[in-house]
């Protein structure tokens, strides 16, 4: 007897998850590189050319870069819903407008307070877009691509920072600072259009389950719980110590252009070294750092890359103050700095890829790291006044601060974070 066929229930086809293409994050990081490069390369060079002391430039840079540290005050808002692409788009638009506003601002050296506020607002807008992009990177990239994704993002970060900072110098020397601002603003808007090729993943925790007020409260509570659980875990505390210590800050990249005069470097050479040279070197270092972070302990990779930047600083400080020293010193430092930044990003991505507070957690660690960069930049600038030694003292101080940070981290790990002894095996 033949049994009648039983119809199976129809099943809906499973939608294939769409993951973001890692190189796309390099393009989307251009807005951040433009804002940082403008403050890191163009502004210090112009202010030094206008006669401002290096110590004062260091204080201005430290203050203007400070939003990268205290952005944690507003970044949790990005985690409240699936609107990271919107945050990125609006913040990128503000970044373009503020670059233009800073470029057309008349006589900044005579109105330093207002100019500093404008530069600070610029960095606040850029770092907000950067935070939204970090959240997208953590949630839309494959687990197996974390290191490669971090490498591409940092290649775009340090590459655009150097290239666009030098492009601003070149355009200002050939035309005007206003033209430089227009071109950088246009590039920011054009690269930001790549956000339309990112598909934000649906997070069930962002879907309201009751009233709007209740849903908002549940989301905020989830963010706070997830953030606290990560930050106060053993691995989270280790990562916070690494970020707050001056391990791989690369702070000299904020001051190199202001040191060019002391090394008798022609303006065109500064443009080529700070732009093409440091851009390519930093990007290659980032790709290498991302590759290494997938093949060894990411925290160890970060410390090793920090040691490399410190050695580069010592070598440059010991060499004669000639254009040749400036060229090889800044290039070597930028390569090591790019590798350190990529190792940092891979290390953080490994920690924060899941949970309700992805963007906030990433920003917590980035803010801690940027706080270290800000205070190290200010200390490097102040060191130039030591016995009137000038830039050589700043460069040597950077190396000393870096190895002091590494030593502190090693001591803390050795004293307080030893592995617990294995539990004895239970026998019947």
ZIPE-V884645 format. One record per backbone hydrogen bond with DSSP energy under -0.5 kcal/mol. CO is the residue of the C=O (numbers start at 1). NH is the residue of the N-H. Records with the same first field share a line. If there is no record, write none. Layout:
CO: NH + NH
This chain:
1: 3
5: 7
17: 19
20: 22
21: 24 + 25
22: 25 + 26
23: 26 + 27
24: 28
25: 29
27: 30
29: 33
30: 34
31: 35
32: 36
33: 37
34: 38
35: 39
36: 40
37: 41 + 42
38: 43
39: 44
41: 45
42: 46
43: 47
44: 48
45: 49
46: 50
47: 52
48: 51
53: 57
54: 58
55: 59
56: 60
57: 61
58: 62
59: 63
60: 64
61: 65
63: 66
64: 67
65: 68
66: 69 + 70
67: 71
69: 72
70: 73
71: 74 + 75
72: 76
74: 77
75: 78 + 79
76: 79
77: 80
78: 81
81: 83
83: 87
84: 88
85: 89
86: 90
87: 91
88: 92
89: 93
90: 94
91: 95
92: 96
93: 97
94: 98
95: 99
96: 100
97: 101
98: 102
99: 103
100: 104
101: 105
102: 105
107: 110 + 111
108: 111
111: 115
112: 116
113: 117
114: 118
115: 119
116: 120
117: 121
118: 122
119: 123
120: 124
121: 125
122: 126
123: 127
124: 128
125: 129
126: 130
127: 131
128: 132
129: 133
130: 134
131: 135
132: 136
133: 137
134: 138
135: 139
136: 140
137: 141
140: 20
142: 145
143: 146
145: 149
146: 150
147: 151
148: 152
149: 153
150: 154
151: 155
152: 156
153: 157
154: 158
155: 159
156: 160
157: 161
158: 162
159: 163
160: 164
161: 165
162: 166
163: 167
164: 168
165: 169
166: 170
167: 171
168: 172
169: 173
170: 174
171: 175 + 176
176: 180
177: 181
178: 182
179: 183
180: 184
181: 185
182: 186
183: 187
184: 188
185: 189
186: 190
187: 191
188: 192
189: 193
190: 193
191: 194
192: 195
193: 196
194: 197
195: 198
197: 199
198: 200
202: 204
203: 206
204: 207
206: 208
211: 215
212: 216
213: 217
214: 218
215: 219
216: 220
217: 221
218: 222
219: 223
220: 224
221: 225
222: 226
223: 227
224: 228
225: 229
226: 230
227: 231
228: 232
230: 233
233: 237
234: 238
235: 239
236: 240
237: 241
238: 242
239: 243
240: 244
241: 245
245: 247
250: 253
251: 254
252: 255 + 256
255: 258 + 259
256: 259 + 260
257: 260
259: 262 + 263
260: 263 + 265
261: 264
264: 266
266: 270
267: 271
268: 272
269: 273
270: 274
271: 275 + 276
272: 277
273: 278
275: 279
276: 280
277: 281
278: 282
279: 283
280: 284
281: 285
282: 286
283: 287
284: 288
285: 289
286: 290
287: 291
288: 292
289: 293
290: 294
291: 294
292: 295 + 296
297: 301
298: 302
299: 303
300: 304
301: 305
302: 306
303: 307
304: 308
305: 309
306: 310
307: 311
308: 312
309: 313
310: 314
311: 315
312: 316
313: 317
314: 318
315: 319
320: 322
322: 326
323: 327
324: 328
325: 329
326: 330
327: 331
328: 332
329: 333
330: 334
331: 335
332: 336
333: 337
334: 338
335: 339
336: 340
337: 341
338: 342
339: 343
340: 344
341: 345
342: 346
343: 347
344: 348
345: 349
346: 350
347: 351
348: 351 + 352
349: 353
355: 358
357: 361
358: 362
359: 363
360: 364
361: 365
362: 366
363: 367
364: 368
365: 369
366: 370
367: 371
368: 372
369: 373
370: 374
371: 375
372: 376
373: 377
374: 378
375: 379
376: 380
377: 381
378: 382
379: 383
380: 384
381: 384
382: 385
383: 386
384: 390
385: 387 + 388
386: 389
389: 392
390: 393 + 394
391: 395
392: 396
393: 397
394: 398
395: 399
396: 400
397: 401
398: 402
399: 403
400: 404
401: 405
402: 406
403: 407
404: 408
405: 409
406: 410
407: 411
408: 412
409: 413
410: 414
411: 415
412: 416 + 417
413: 417
